Amino acid sequence: HTHPAMRVLLAPVGAWACSHFVMNFTTGHFILSGRSMDGIEELGAGFKPQGELEFALHAFPKGRGTQHFAAMSWEQSYAYLGVTPYKYDGLPIDKWDGHVISARDVVLEGLNEKGLACGGLTLKESQFEKPGLDPRRNLVSFAVCKWGLEQFSTVDEVQAAIRKVHVILPPTSHYVFTDASGRSLVLEWLEGKRQEYVDHNDEGETGFGILTNDPAYEWQVESVKHLKWKMGLARSAVAIPGGFYPDERFQRIWFAKRAMETDPNKPSTHQEAVGLVTEVLNTVAVPHGGIYAADASSTKPGQGDFTQFQIVRDHKDPTMFFRTAFSPSWRRARIADLGLGNSTAVRTLAPLNEGPWYIDAAAEFRSADSSLV
């Protein structure tokens, strides 16, 4: 029988459906991005309080030295926060080590101390490269985020480095790196060839600062350009896409964040800026139940593609806000507050779906002034 950890870490096609976007507030005071993680039934990942698949958020210090993954090795330069699988079928897999792969190598989402973030999102049509002759340059695809977050601070550095390795093996994903400038690098492997897109979040000249799932990135960008063309016609009547398919999430994110980005009233506080990212995330949160117009491939009751957790990333003051389906209040992890330094000890918050899920306001009530004004 396959070890439960391997069922998670080497998941089949279609394991995750997700949404990623970068806000462009133009003022430069806030460089924020959002991410939602939606899991589907191939892993039995209906996210209940005692769900079959649970996640951990780790604080990885930068003093861990040389990192080894298969035949590859590199020096870890930066501390970072990373989300990895934690439990499956109630069994702890967080510290499981299969020699070639361990659970903590599979960083699904992360942010390092320099403000560089990485996310892996499903792309079913992905076909990775063939292994090169030098095994020291063969990077297994599910370690892309770990590899990038531990070594690099900008998308330019990632882009230069990815050209020197062969990215091999499933699962089928594409990856997005976003740095403190607000630029992103989207990496896809189609028909065995690497595709690179540097997205300046510039209303379609290079991209829209958005990534979801299938079809591939170029198709999604063209779909929004086509929407813009429709909107520019004399008697335009364009509906906001209302489903949860990847193309509709991509387009709906664009509608929502574009309205905020073109609003003359820019956010003046960090709280307001995070609140606006939250509003965009709310538009693509996939509800539980037999929801229609989602990525589910099963018609069984209760099985589908549900939003499991959401994240807001602050790239200028590297911070991760996170919440889950059943712990919906934002919690904050600011890298500068974690004292990661040159320590070697990994610190863990797990599982993500436990912890305070509301703020009790009872103590905030005050005696009313009964005097007439």
Steps between C-alpha positions, in 0.01 A plus 500: 500500500613853424603692809241772583768764470578395145132520410511866595847594385477322166136582442341427161398756244249756623589506866473875553303783348608844613497872432786750530509873436711808570341834581619811321411794722738727299604692812781255575430509872346155498622199300245234584388178334230242570477124468223246549556125522218277382529122537298238320382150567786301348672533839182481706564860593154626588614748763312419822618577855635145504575494129706227338769740379636772724776755454779653707667838480873472573751773580821376338810681637789587272769335710434148377794496260514268201166367385484170314223385270564182301838565331468879523639714779516871578578737784197646670538879506160623621247422772144446384147396584372194316176302488538122476279191549466412869255211551328259268224263604576610855859379476783749559716534191672827583828335597470208262819455300512274197873569451443640151206715612369620834174675584676825586659510155158542341451873556167580337516867589762720663652844563862574589666778699575701185135511396527232232192276491437175316183307433435174318165477320357212300548500124380166366658545159848533651772275362835544668845461350698182453777450756837641401819296501624677814269394788622797704304724264175303505243678717188303595197718425339490845819649651496811277368732773742365764790538255404856411408636842816374666739654248358806325361845574359616163322358199803593289720271709247217474473542125877489452534192722208299357674505161788301647293203621266237361162490675376142493221267616136562595276623659362725231535858618610842392673741736493871568768701680424857612758735652500826696480704179158351425626322188428132448663215311265230374668169415327231295619183331302413188587206278826464690613858444530777759294815446591819688278806540608810692175667603523872586129515591454763230148438369603243246817637344685219678218369720231582754670380819271195512544123479246218538499160329420350159525608222857623501604854589509653150144384432377654824668833426345508153157427647517818710627699202193378313278616788665842483432512127131426561484768767642755258220459246235765454210302649688269731317252722752280682397280789733423789576124486330335795634143504803347669672358194861622466428736211204655681701547821778664296258741334306574818820584689587743221158667520525538879859616536484729195208686659709554814819588315328767288310649795649843585453421869809292568549312828667726755570238766632146507167386641311647206739345249469153655123549510491562126703185429253314722209627295657364181568165668136484606390513137675171418445304822338168403222400744453150640226269380407382154591835347457530124743663255808383691796275417359186664510177301263311731123525534497337844336715770753695704786443259627798311748778469485704822708794616712363783710801591577852383810714538585868470870569451674828581814514288647827633486400868503123444187383677245228440137534605315169488155357568320173430149395411409431863732751665402806295666777705835621367810398695834665436857368477758776449841359418685774690311403818596133484869538586608254233852641456765230475308247706471144377172414673185495284195643677154377411142618523274204437248409398390818328132434559539514880544809710284806574221523247329812635571809711287525812373859514337482844779694671478781246150610607491822704236671708281716280474872571137541597509882495289670236682706240 
